[in-house]
Amino acid sequence: MDDQMVMDDQMLDQDQFQSYRALYVHIPFCKKRCAYCDFTTEAIESGDPRIESYMDSLIMKIRRYSRQEILGQLETVYIGGGTPSHIGNKELSRLIYTLSLSMHLTPEVECTMEANPESLTLPMVKDIFALGVTRLSMGVQSFDNEVLQTLGRIHSASQAVEAIKTAQVRFDNISIDLMCGIPGQSHQSFVDSVSKALALEIPHISIYPLSIEEETPFEKRISQGLTEDIDPDTQASMMQEAEELLFAAGYHRYEVASYARPGHECRHNKAYWTGVPYLGIGRGAVSMKQNDHQRIRFNEEGVIETLNRPQMLVEDLFLGMRMSEGVSKEYVERIDREIEGTLDTFESLIDDNLVYEDAGRLKPTEKGWLLGNVLYGRIYSLEP
């Protein structure tokens, strides 16, 4: 056994920890990196031999973890990237077939795969559906060609529409991402994109404000004065407009950036926000394991952070306030017995209209959604 495998086994040892219930599989390949992307990805051709080599390694890990009985309690799987659809049917089928053998990929397991419009085909849709994928998440970002060009996307608006219709041949559970506050994007352009998604009857829509990350092409263009900087007020206004349109169409907001029709919430995403232990496989993928006393995040290179019990409790409060259902007041009262000042902090958040109480639960207000950094920062200030 090589050193990497020994380290993996030490990191994954579950004897004293809760079982993993969510799995993330990372495919770090794209046709082209977008101007705003800072994920662990690289742009290569779909037939590059490095893809097959990477997938061989990924499949070996999945099989080994299955033999170690690490995958037996999984309830959700998320195949993300990068662009999983970019690697093609052959490699995707190998991966999903391995998962089906290694962890019993039954219909009760939510299995999401990310795809981009330019690489999703009807044969791929039919194959991955037959192998056990239950949900498709598509990176659309906009139905405006000029906005797509600004973002560095390589698909067109018409390709996005066609890909969604192709996915609907097999999938009822489809999600798309839309982005707002993009330089040069008008309010009307953004509203039109949301309206287009509604017309296509997409049951899950995520709305994200553009974030400028360090050392991305976008960040360099802004620092050189070649692109206007983002305006948080414009982004907030667009987020509110999207919320009004989605609410009117029967969607509900279950997480800070996610809207769904009833029954189409992403269970995997909810796992991240509710303190569920998750396993990440692949280059740069992060795992989290925990018991009652500590929470550990790590990747294939080693431990990223370790939280003690008070830090875990504060993080759980922060994560809970990313969800529309918030946290129970009884839970806050229990934490207050361990971390003095917790109840006082939430009472002050209520006074400032960032949180409200509803049927025994403390939930973020609309102001709390829009001023999330303030809300989360006040909670994090509880950390001993």
ROMIGU-914202 format. One record per residue (C-alpha): x, y, z; residue number from 1. Coordinates in Angstrom, 2 decimals. Example, Ala and Ser with C-alpha at 12.3 -4.5 7.8 and 13.67 -1.06 7.14 Angstrom:
BEGIN
X 12.30 Y -4.50 Z 7.80 seq 1
X 13.67 Y -1.06 Z 7.14 seq 2
//
This chain:
BEGIN
X 0.00 Y 0.00 Z 0.00 seq 1
X 1.49 Y 3.37 Z -1.03 seq 2
X 1.81 Y 6.41 Z 1.24 seq 3
X -1.24 Y 8.12 Z -0.31 seq 4
X -3.44 Y 5.11 Z 0.38 seq 5
X -2.18 Y 4.89 Z 3.98 seq 6
X -3.01 Y 8.57 Z 4.52 seq 7
X -6.45 Y 8.09 Z 2.93 seq 8
X -7.21 Y 5.20 Z 5.27 seq 9
X -6.13 Y 7.19 Z 8.32 seq 10
X -8.29 Y 10.15 Z 7.30 seq 11
X -11.32 Y 7.97 Z 6.52 seq 12
X -11.22 Y 5.81 Z 9.68 seq 13
X -14.81 Y 5.90 Z 10.91 seq 14
X -14.52 Y 3.81 Z 14.08 seq 15
X -15.03 Y 6.81 Z 16.34 seq 16
X -17.04 Y 8.98 Z 13.95 seq 17
X -20.54 Y 9.16 Z 12.49 seq 18
X -21.08 Y 7.40 Z 9.16 seq 19
X -20.79 Y 9.36 Z 5.94 seq 20
X -24.24 Y 10.06 Z 4.49 seq 21
X -23.33 Y 12.23 Z 1.48 seq 22
X -20.75 Y 11.66 Z -1.26 seq 23
X -19.20 Y 14.25 Z -3.57 seq 24
X -17.23 Y 13.04 Z -6.60 seq 25
X -15.09 Y 15.67 Z -8.31 seq 26
X -14.42 Y 15.71 Z -12.05 seq 27
X -11.82 Y 18.49 Z -12.53 seq 28
X -12.04 Y 18.86 Z -16.31 seq 29
X -13.67 Y 21.46 Z -18.56 seq 30
X -13.66 Y 22.42 Z -22.21 seq 31
X -12.76 Y 25.98 Z -21.12 seq 32
X -12.40 Y 27.67 Z -17.76 seq 33
X -14.87 Y 30.50 Z -17.22 seq 34
X -13.69 Y 34.03 Z -16.45 seq 35
X -15.01 Y 33.88 Z -12.86 seq 36
X -13.94 Y 30.31 Z -11.96 seq 37
X -11.51 Y 29.56 Z -9.13 seq 38
X -12.43 Y 25.89 Z -8.69 seq 39
X -9.95 Y 23.02 Z -8.91 seq 40
X -10.32 Y 22.46 Z -12.66 seq 41
X -8.31 Y 22.40 Z -15.85 seq 42
X -9.32 Y 22.89 Z -19.49 seq 43
X -8.43 Y 19.90 Z -21.67 seq 44
X -9.90 Y 18.16 Z -24.70 seq 45
X -12.48 Y 15.46 Z -24.00 seq 46
X -10.29 Y 12.74 Z -25.51 seq 47
X -7.19 Y 13.61 Z -23.50 seq 48
X -5.65 Y 10.43 Z -21.99 seq 49
X -5.35 Y 12.20 Z -18.61 seq 50
X -9.12 Y 11.88 Z -18.23 seq 51
X -9.05 Y 8.08 Z -18.48 seq 52
X -6.11 Y 7.92 Z -16.07 seq 53
X -7.90 Y 10.14 Z -13.56 seq 54
X -11.10 Y 8.11 Z -13.82 seq 55
X -9.16 Y 4.86 Z -13.30 seq 56
X -7.81 Y 6.30 Z -10.04 seq 57
X -11.25 Y 7.56 Z -8.99 seq 58
X -12.87 Y 4.19 Z -9.63 seq 59
X -10.16 Y 2.36 Z -7.68 seq 60
X -10.77 Y 4.61 Z -4.68 seq 61
X -14.53 Y 4.06 Z -4.81 seq 62
X -14.04 Y 0.29 Z -4.93 seq 63
X -11.56 Y 0.39 Z -2.05 seq 64
X -13.85 Y 2.53 Z 0.11 seq 65
X -16.68 Y 0.11 Z -0.64 seq 66
X -14.59 Y -2.84 Z 0.57 seq 67
X -13.85 Y -0.86 Z 3.74 seq 68
X -17.64 Y -0.45 Z 4.21 seq 69
X -17.39 Y 3.34 Z 4.16 seq 70
X -20.15 Y 3.85 Z 1.56 seq 71
X -22.95 Y 1.81 Z 3.13 seq 72
X -24.93 Y 4.67 Z 4.71 seq 73
X -24.85 Y 7.14 Z 1.81 seq 74
X -28.15 Y 8.89 Z 1.05 seq 75
X -27.01 Y 11.36 Z -1.62 seq 76
X -24.34 Y 11.50 Z -4.33 seq 77
X -23.22 Y 14.58 Z -6.23 seq 78
X -20.98 Y 14.31 Z -9.30 seq 79
X -19.60 Y 17.80 Z -9.82 seq 80
X -16.71 Y 19.68 Z -11.32 seq 81
X -15.50 Y 21.05 Z -13.55 seq 82
X -17.90 Y 19.73 Z -16.15 seq 83
X -18.73 Y 16.03 Z -15.71 seq 84
X -20.58 Y 15.93 Z -19.04 seq 85
X -17.36 Y 17.04 Z -20.78 seq 86
X -15.66 Y 13.67 Z -20.19 seq 87
X -18.19 Y 11.80 Z -22.33 seq 88
X -20.47 Y 8.77 Z -22.10 seq 89
X -17.81 Y 6.10 Z -21.78 seq 90
X -16.09 Y 7.54 Z -18.70 seq 91
X -19.33 Y 8.66 Z -17.07 seq 92
X -20.86 Y 5.22 Z -17.54 seq 93
X -17.80 Y 3.58 Z -15.98 seq 94
X -18.06 Y 5.88 Z -12.97 seq 95
X -21.79 Y 5.56 Z -12.38 seq 96
X -21.72 Y 1.79 Z -12.92 seq 97
X -18.96 Y 1.53 Z -10.29 seq 98
X -21.04 Y 3.59 Z -7.88 seq 99
X -24.08 Y 1.38 Z -8.50 seq 100
X -22.04 Y -1.71 Z -7.57 seq 101
X -20.20 Y -0.11 Z -4.66 seq 102
X -23.00 Y 1.60 Z -2.75 seq 103
X -26.33 Y 0.25 Z -4.01 seq 104
X -27.39 Y 3.23 Z -6.12 seq 105
X -31.11 Y 2.64 Z -5.60 seq 106
X -33.86 Y 5.09 Z -6.67 seq 107
X -34.09 Y 6.22 Z -3.04 seq 108
X -30.55 Y 7.63 Z -3.26 seq 109
X -30.51 Y 11.13 Z -4.73 seq 110
X -27.78 Y 11.09 Z -7.39 seq 111
X -27.07 Y 14.46 Z -9.00 seq 112
X -24.77 Y 15.06 Z -11.95 seq 113
X -23.62 Y 18.45 Z -13.19 seq 114
X -23.71 Y 19.14 Z -16.92 seq 115
X -23.10 Y 22.04 Z -19.28 seq 116
X -25.30 Y 22.70 Z -22.32 seq 117
X -22.53 Y 22.34 Z -24.90 seq 118
X -21.66 Y 18.76 Z -23.85 seq 119
X -25.01 Y 17.23 Z -22.90 seq 120
X -26.37 Y 14.83 Z -25.51 seq 121
X -29.48 Y 12.67 Z -25.75 seq 122
X -27.50 Y 9.39 Z -25.61 seq 123
X -25.76 Y 10.68 Z -22.45 seq 124
X -29.09 Y 11.62 Z -20.88 seq 125
X -30.52 Y 8.15 Z -21.57 seq 126
X -27.39 Y 6.33 Z -20.37 seq 127
X -26.87 Y 8.15 Z -17.07 seq 128
X -30.58 Y 7.94 Z -16.25 seq 129
X -30.56 Y 4.19 Z -16.86 seq 130
X -27.48 Y 3.78 Z -14.64 seq 131
X -28.99 Y 5.58 Z -11.64 seq 132
X -28.58 Y 9.36 Z -11.91 seq 133
X -31.83 Y 10.89 Z -10.61 seq 134
X -31.14 Y 14.61 Z -10.93 seq 135
X -29.35 Y 16.90 Z -13.41 seq 136
X -27.85 Y 20.26 Z -12.43 seq 137
X -27.06 Y 22.45 Z -15.42 seq 138
X -24.73 Y 25.44 Z -15.52 seq 139
X -26.78 Y 27.88 Z -17.61 seq 140
X -25.98 Y 31.20 Z -15.83 seq 141
X -27.99 Y 33.31 Z -18.34 seq 142
X -30.19 Y 33.09 Z -21.42 seq 143
X -28.58 Y 36.26 Z -22.80 seq 144
X -25.77 Y 35.66 Z -25.33 seq 145
X -23.94 Y 38.90 Z -24.48 seq 146
X -23.94 Y 38.05 Z -20.78 seq 147
X -22.72 Y 34.53 Z -21.52 seq 148
X -19.86 Y 36.00 Z -23.54 seq 149
X -18.93 Y 38.32 Z -20.67 seq 150
X -18.79 Y 35.32 Z -18.32 seq 151
X -16.61 Y 33.36 Z -20.73 seq 152
X -19.21 Y 30.63 Z -21.21 seq 153
X -18.88 Y 28.59 Z -24.40 seq 154
X -22.56 Y 27.76 Z -24.89 seq 155
X -25.23 Y 29.99 Z -26.39 seq 156
X -28.69 Y 30.75 Z -25.06 seq 157
X -30.26 Y 28.54 Z -27.73 seq 158
X -27.92 Y 25.66 Z -26.78 seq 159
X -29.02 Y 26.04 Z -23.15 seq 160
X -32.69 Y 25.79 Z -24.11 seq 161
X -32.03 Y 22.78 Z -26.32 seq 162
X -30.00 Y 21.03 Z -23.60 seq 163
X -32.78 Y 21.54 Z -21.06 seq 164
X -35.32 Y 20.05 Z -23.46 seq 165
X -32.95 Y 17.15 Z -24.10 seq 166
X -32.60 Y 16.53 Z -20.34 seq 167
X -36.39 Y 16.57 Z -19.98 seq 168
X -36.65 Y 13.51 Z -22.24 seq 169
X -35.73 Y 11.44 Z -19.16 seq 170
X -35.39 Y 13.74 Z -16.13 seq 171
X -38.15 Y 15.43 Z -14.17 seq 172
X -35.74 Y 16.62 Z -11.49 seq 173
X -33.61 Y 19.31 Z -13.17 seq 174
X -31.84 Y 22.29 Z -11.64 seq 175
X -30.22 Y 25.26 Z -13.34 seq 176
X -27.96 Y 28.02 Z -12.05 seq 177
X -28.59 Y 31.65 Z -12.96 seq 178
X -26.20 Y 34.46 Z -12.09 seq 179
X -26.98 Y 38.12 Z -11.36 seq 180
X -25.00 Y 41.32 Z -10.94 seq 181
X -22.74 Y 40.59 Z -13.91 seq 182
X -21.00 Y 43.67 Z -15.40 seq 183
X -23.09 Y 44.90 Z -18.31 seq 184
X -26.11 Y 42.79 Z -17.36 seq 185
X -29.33 Y 44.83 Z -17.27 seq 186
X -32.18 Y 44.20 Z -14.88 seq 187
X -34.35 Y 43.28 Z -17.85 seq 188
X -31.82 Y 40.75 Z -19.10 seq 189
X -31.76 Y 39.03 Z -15.72 seq 190
X -35.56 Y 39.09 Z -15.35 seq 191
X -35.89 Y 37.64 Z -18.84 seq 192
X -33.55 Y 34.78 Z -17.89 seq 193
X -35.59 Y 33.94 Z -14.78 seq 194
X -38.79 Y 34.13 Z -16.82 seq 195
X -37.28 Y 31.83 Z -19.45 seq 196
X -36.41 Y 29.27 Z -16.78 seq 197
X -39.98 Y 29.40 Z -15.50 seq 198
X -41.37 Y 28.97 Z -19.01 seq 199
X -39.19 Y 25.86 Z -19.41 seq 200
X -40.71 Y 24.51 Z -16.18 seq 201
X -37.42 Y 23.94 Z -14.39 seq 202
X -38.36 Y 22.72 Z -10.86 seq 203
X -35.17 Y 23.92 Z -9.10 seq 204
X -33.45 Y 27.25 Z -9.75 seq 205
X -30.40 Y 28.58 Z -7.94 seq 206
X -29.75 Y 32.33 Z -8.08 seq 207
X -26.18 Y 33.43 Z -7.40 seq 208
X -24.68 Y 36.93 Z -7.35 seq 209
X -21.42 Y 37.04 Z -9.27 seq 210
X -18.46 Y 36.81 Z -6.92 seq 211
X -15.06 Y 38.11 Z -8.01 seq 212
X -12.40 Y 35.66 Z -6.83 seq 213
X -8.68 Y 36.39 Z -6.62 seq 214
X -6.45 Y 35.52 Z -9.58 seq 215
X -9.34 Y 34.87 Z -11.97 seq 216
X -9.55 Y 36.57 Z -15.39 seq 217
X -12.47 Y 38.63 Z -14.07 seq 218
X -10.44 Y 39.91 Z -11.12 seq 219
X -7.56 Y 40.87 Z -13.42 seq 220
X -9.85 Y 42.69 Z -15.85 seq 221
X -11.45 Y 44.67 Z -13.04 seq 222
X -8.08 Y 45.59 Z -11.48 seq 223
X -6.91 Y 46.81 Z -14.90 seq 224
X -10.04 Y 48.90 Z -15.40 seq 225
X -11.14 Y 46.83 Z -18.40 seq 226
X -14.37 Y 45.66 Z -16.73 seq 227
X -16.63 Y 47.51 Z -14.31 seq 228
X -16.71 Y 46.22 Z -10.75 seq 229
X -19.79 Y 44.50 Z -9.35 seq 230
X -22.39 Y 46.57 Z -7.48 seq 231
X -23.76 Y 44.83 Z -4.34 seq 232
X -26.89 Y 47.02 Z -4.38 seq 233
X -27.66 Y 45.98 Z -7.95 seq 234
X -27.12 Y 42.35 Z -7.03 seq 235
X -29.46 Y 42.67 Z -4.02 seq 236
X -32.11 Y 44.30 Z -6.18 seq 237
X -31.88 Y 41.51 Z -8.76 seq 238
X -32.07 Y 38.85 Z -6.06 seq 239
X -35.27 Y 40.46 Z -4.77 seq 240
X -36.76 Y 40.60 Z -8.26 seq 241
X -35.98 Y 36.92 Z -8.76 seq 242
X -37.58 Y 36.06 Z -5.44 seq 243
X -40.82 Y 37.85 Z -6.38 seq 244
X -41.02 Y 36.05 Z -9.73 seq 245
X -40.27 Y 32.65 Z -8.23 seq 246
X -42.64 Y 33.01 Z -5.29 seq 247
X -45.43 Y 34.04 Z -7.67 seq 248
X -44.76 Y 30.90 Z -9.72 seq 249
X -45.10 Y 28.58 Z -6.70 seq 250
X -41.44 Y 28.12 Z -5.76 seq 251
X -40.17 Y 28.40 Z -2.20 seq 252
X -36.76 Y 29.48 Z -1.00 seq 253
X -35.30 Y 26.70 Z 1.13 seq 254
X -31.70 Y 27.92 Z 1.19 seq 255
X -30.07 Y 31.32 Z 0.73 seq 256
X -29.55 Y 30.86 Z -3.03 seq 257
X -31.93 Y 27.98 Z -3.87 seq 258
X -35.58 Y 27.93 Z -4.93 seq 259
X -37.62 Y 24.81 Z -5.63 seq 260
X -41.07 Y 23.55 Z -6.27 seq 261
X -42.26 Y 21.31 Z -3.41 seq 262
X -40.44 Y 17.97 Z -3.45 seq 263
X -37.57 Y 19.17 Z -5.66 seq 264
X -35.21 Y 20.51 Z -3.00 seq 265
X -31.63 Y 19.25 Z -3.36 seq 266
X -31.09 Y 16.80 Z -0.51 seq 267
X -27.33 Y 16.78 Z -1.07 seq 268
X -27.05 Y 20.56 Z -0.69 seq 269
X -29.18 Y 20.41 Z 2.45 seq 270
X -26.75 Y 17.84 Z 3.87 seq 271
X -23.96 Y 20.44 Z 3.78 seq 272
X -26.07 Y 22.98 Z 5.69 seq 273
X -27.34 Y 20.57 Z 8.35 seq 274
X -24.08 Y 19.12 Z 9.64 seq 275
X -24.27 Y 15.76 Z 7.83 seq 276
X -20.87 Y 14.00 Z 7.49 seq 277
X -19.81 Y 13.90 Z 3.84 seq 278
X -17.08 Y 12.18 Z 1.86 seq 279
X -15.29 Y 13.91 Z -1.01 seq 280
X -13.46 Y 11.84 Z -3.64 seq 281
X -11.24 Y 13.36 Z -6.32 seq 282
X -8.71 Y 16.14 Z -6.79 seq 283
X -9.29 Y 18.90 Z -4.23 seq 284
X -12.54 Y 17.37 Z -2.92 seq 285
X -13.21 Y 18.07 Z 0.77 seq 286
X -14.57 Y 15.56 Z 3.29 seq 287
X -16.04 Y 16.15 Z 6.74 seq 288
X -16.25 Y 13.65 Z 9.59 seq 289
X -17.39 Y 14.28 Z 13.16 seq 290
X -18.43 Y 12.95 Z 16.52 seq 291
X -19.93 Y 14.76 Z 19.51 seq 292
X -16.64 Y 16.45 Z 20.37 seq 293
X -14.94 Y 17.44 Z 17.11 seq 294
X -15.47 Y 18.08 Z 13.41 seq 295
X -12.63 Y 17.49 Z 10.95 seq 296
X -12.41 Y 18.68 Z 7.33 seq 297
X -9.76 Y 17.20 Z 5.10 seq 298
X -8.84 Y 16.47 Z 1.50 seq 299
X -6.38 Y 14.10 Z -0.15 seq 300
X -3.49 Y 16.29 Z 1.05 seq 301
X -4.44 Y 16.13 Z 4.74 seq 302
X -6.41 Y 17.96 Z 7.45 seq 303
X -7.77 Y 21.39 Z 6.52 seq 304
X -9.33 Y 22.30 Z 9.86 seq 305
X -10.44 Y 20.76 Z 13.14 seq 306
X -13.28 Y 22.27 Z 15.18 seq 307
X -13.84 Y 21.60 Z 18.87 seq 308
X -17.36 Y 21.21 Z 20.28 seq 309
X -18.08 Y 24.95 Z 20.89 seq 310
X -16.83 Y 25.79 Z 17.40 seq 311
X -19.04 Y 23.02 Z 15.96 seq 312
X -22.10 Y 24.39 Z 17.73 seq 313
X -21.49 Y 27.92 Z 16.45 seq 314
X -20.95 Y 26.62 Z 12.92 seq 315
X -24.20 Y 24.64 Z 13.13 seq 316
X -26.04 Y 27.84 Z 14.03 seq 317
X -24.44 Y 29.67 Z 11.10 seq 318
X -25.25 Y 26.85 Z 8.68 seq 319
X -28.79 Y 26.62 Z 9.99 seq 320
X -29.38 Y 30.29 Z 9.27 seq 321
X -28.54 Y 29.68 Z 5.60 seq 322
X -31.76 Y 27.63 Z 5.48 seq 323
X -35.25 Y 29.13 Z 5.35 seq 324
X -36.34 Y 26.86 Z 8.22 seq 325
X -33.59 Y 28.31 Z 10.43 seq 326
X -32.98 Y 26.64 Z 13.79 seq 327
X -35.30 Y 25.76 Z 16.64 seq 328
X -35.40 Y 28.10 Z 19.60 seq 329
X -35.06 Y 25.07 Z 21.89 seq 330
X -31.78 Y 24.22 Z 20.13 seq 331
X -30.52 Y 27.78 Z 20.65 seq 332
X -31.46 Y 27.56 Z 24.32 seq 333
X -29.52 Y 24.31 Z 24.68 seq 334
X -26.45 Y 25.86 Z 23.05 seq 335
X -26.77 Y 28.86 Z 25.35 seq 336
X -26.16 Y 26.51 Z 28.29 seq 337
X -22.77 Y 25.67 Z 26.75 seq 338
X -21.92 Y 28.99 Z 25.08 seq 339
X -23.02 Y 31.95 Z 27.18 seq 340
X -24.55 Y 34.77 Z 25.19 seq 341
X -26.13 Y 32.68 Z 22.44 seq 342
X -29.70 Y 33.62 Z 23.37 seq 343
X -28.75 Y 37.28 Z 23.81 seq 344
X -27.17 Y 37.30 Z 20.34 seq 345
X -30.33 Y 35.92 Z 18.73 seq 346
X -32.51 Y 38.36 Z 20.64 seq 347
X -30.37 Y 41.21 Z 19.30 seq 348
X -30.68 Y 39.75 Z 15.77 seq 349
X -34.46 Y 39.79 Z 16.22 seq 350
X -34.32 Y 43.41 Z 17.43 seq 351
X -32.37 Y 44.34 Z 14.30 seq 352
X -34.87 Y 42.55 Z 12.03 seq 353
X -32.29 Y 40.06 Z 10.77 seq 354
X -34.08 Y 37.11 Z 12.39 seq 355
X -37.68 Y 36.43 Z 13.36 seq 356
X -39.39 Y 33.79 Z 15.49 seq 357
X -42.02 Y 31.57 Z 13.89 seq 358
X -43.68 Y 28.57 Z 15.56 seq 359
X -40.73 Y 27.88 Z 17.83 seq 360
X -38.09 Y 28.40 Z 15.14 seq 361
X -35.68 Y 31.29 Z 14.56 seq 362
X -35.48 Y 32.12 Z 10.85 seq 363
X -33.69 Y 34.70 Z 8.69 seq 364
X -35.79 Y 37.66 Z 7.56 seq 365
X -35.59 Y 39.12 Z 4.07 seq 366
X -33.17 Y 41.68 Z 5.49 seq 367
X -31.19 Y 38.80 Z 7.01 seq 368
X -30.92 Y 37.13 Z 3.57 seq 369
X -29.67 Y 40.33 Z 1.96 seq 370
X -27.28 Y 41.18 Z 4.82 seq 371
X -26.03 Y 37.63 Z 5.25 seq 372
X -22.47 Y 38.68 Z 6.07 seq 373
X -23.76 Y 40.75 Z 8.98 seq 374
X -26.04 Y 37.98 Z 10.24 seq 375
X -23.40 Y 35.24 Z 9.97 seq 376
X -20.68 Y 37.47 Z 11.42 seq 377
X -22.74 Y 38.13 Z 14.55 seq 378
X -23.25 Y 34.40 Z 15.03 seq 379
X -19.57 Y 33.65 Z 14.47 seq 380
X -18.66 Y 36.24 Z 17.13 seq 381
X -20.01 Y 33.73 Z 19.68 seq 382
X -17.10 Y 31.41 Z 19.00 seq 383
X -15.04 Y 31.07 Z 22.21 seq 384
//
